[in-house]
Amino acid sequence: MAEWYVPLSLAIVLFVFEIPTRTFYLAALGLSLLLVSLIDLLAAPSGFWAIGWFALFAVLLLPVAEYARRALRNRASSDATNIDSGQRVVVVQVSPHALEVRYRDTLWQAELTEPASVEPGYELQIISRVGNRLRVAPFSSTPH
């Protein structure tokens, strides 16, 4: 099979479509097609063999793509959370079930990590962030 350029062309198309998605799945399939085009260029297998090679590479590379996607997502999430740790917030409103603080000119829902008496205007520090809720504590305590 001398059509090595067909899987190469498809691989390039998949790489281009991978750029906006950033999921690594299309990149894994593109890499599989790139390897098939290399095998096709060197060994010229029949059509069914090329499909088999593609299936083998895809089965091997798709779990790697899933692992890479999760690793990068988890790292980005923890990096964003760590940026907020230790920053100052100002208490805006205190109610029995909620605490509202101002951080970066935005109002956030917050929860105290330890029992403390706070009033509007008090400054607290961010210990961590869970979703869109800040976990805060007075400055005298150390972050956990």
C-alpha positions in Angstrom: 0.0 0.0 0.0 1.8 3.1 -1.2 -0.7 5.6 0.1 1.3 6.5 3.2 0.2 10.1 2.8 -3.4 9.3 3.5 -2.9 8.5 7.2 -0.4 11.3 7.4 -2.9 13.8 6.1 -5.6 12.5 8.5 -3.1 12.8 11.4 -2.4 16.4 10.5 -6.1 17.1 10.4 -6.6 15.5 13.8 -3.7 17.5 15.3 -5.2 20.7 14.0 -8.6 19.9 15.5 -7.0 18.9 18.8 -5.7 22.4 19.4 -9.1 24.0 20.4 -10.3 20.9 22.3 -7.2 20.3 24.4 -8.4 16.9 25.4 -5.5 14.8 24.0 -7.9 12.3 22.5 -7.6 13.6 19.0 -3.8 13.9 19.5 -3.6 10.2 20.5 -5.6 9.2 17.4 -3.4 11.5 15.3 -0.3 10.0 16.7 -1.7 6.5 15.9 -2.3 7.6 12.3 1.2 9.1 12.2 2.7 5.8 13.3 0.6 3.9 10.7 1.8 6.2 8.0 5.4 5.6 9.1 4.9 1.8 9.0 3.1 2.2 5.7 6.1 4.1 4.3 8.6 1.6 5.5 6.9 -1.8 5.2 3.9 -1.2 3.0 1.4 -3.5 4.7 -2.0 -4.3 3.2 -5.1 -2.3 4.1 -6.2 -4.7 6.8 -2.8 -4.6 8.5 -2.8 -0.8 8.5 -6.2 -0.9 10.2 -4.9 -3.4 12.7 -1.9 -1.2 13.5 -4.1 1.8 13.9 -6.4 0.0 16.3 -3.4 -1.3 18.3 -1.9 2.1 18.6 -5.2 3.7 19.4 -5.9 1.2 22.2 -2.4 1.9 23.6 -2.4 5.7 23.3 -6.0 6.6 24.4 -5.5 5.6 28.0 -2.2 7.6 28.0 -4.2 10.6 26.6 -6.8 10.2 29.4 -4.0 10.1 32.0 -2.4 13.2 30.6 -5.7 15.1 30.5 -6.5 14.3 34.1 -3.0 15.0 35.3 -3.0 18.4 33.7 -6.5 19.2 34.9 -5.7 18.3 38.5 -2.5 20.3 38.4 -4.2 23.4 37.0 -6.9 23.1 39.6 -4.5 22.8 42.6 -2.4 25.6 41.2 -5.4 27.9 41.0 -6.3 27.0 44.6 -2.8 27.6 45.9 -2.8 31.1 44.5 -5.5 32.1 46.9 -3.9 30.6 50.1 -2.7 33.2 52.6 -4.4 36.1 50.9 -6.4 38.7 53.0 -10.2 38.9 52.9 -12.5 41.4 54.6 -15.7 40.2 56.3 -18.7 42.0 54.8 -21.6 40.2 56.3 -22.0 37.6 59.1 -25.0 35.5 59.6 -25.6 32.3 61.6 -25.2 30.0 58.5 -23.1 32.1 56.2 -20.1 34.4 56.0 -19.6 36.8 53.2 -16.2 38.2 52.4 -14.7 40.6 49.9 -11.7 39.3 48.0 -10.4 40.8 44.8 -13.3 43.3 44.7 -15.8 40.4 44.6 -18.1 39.0 47.2 -17.4 35.4 48.1 -19.2 32.9 50.4 -16.8 31.7 53.1 -16.6 29.4 56.0 -14.4 29.6 59.1 -12.0 26.7 59.5 -12.1 27.1 63.3 -14.5 28.7 65.7 -13.9 32.5 66.0 -15.9 35.6 66.7 -15.9 37.8 63.6 -17.7 41.0 62.7 -18.0 43.0 59.5 -14.7 44.7 58.7 -12.5 42.0 60.3 -9.6 40.8 58.1 -9.1 37.0 57.7 -6.8 34.9 55.7 -7.7 32.3 53.1 -6.7 28.8 54.0 -8.0 27.1 50.9 -10.7 27.2 48.3 -13.3 24.5 47.7 -15.2 25.2 44.5 -16.4 28.8 44.8 -16.4 28.8 48.6 -13.4 30.1 50.6 -12.2 28.5 53.8 -10.9 31.3 56.0 -9.3 31.7 59.5 -8.1 34.6 61.7 -4.4 35.6 61.1 -3.3 34.3 64.5 -3.8 30.7 63.4 -1.5 28.8 61.0 -2.7 27.3 57.7 -3.4 23.6 57.7 
